[in-house]
């Protein structure tokens, strides 16, 4: 979410991505970060598949290999674009000149 904010310079973008993700999980009736208390409010009843690797198991889809690969791919793309746009700031200990005021 930090890279998404850095890429867009808008706080509402990562906020809405996070909100949308949680909203979709509640709507489709899957576990939300391992909690099943929100499943009673869902519009649909979901049955997860037989393998925890694809479904995320007891934690929910946030722990599935599909979500991990997709978010890692997005993260790599965002970091690549931030480097191209020269938006990555060097930490103070790696900068050539340190100005102390």
Secondary structure, DSSP 8 states (H G I E B T S, - for coil): -HHHHHHH--HHHHHHHHHHHHHHHHHHT--BTTB-GGGGG-SS-----S-HHHH-GGG-GGGSHHHHHHHHHHHHHHHHHHHHTT-----GGGSS-----
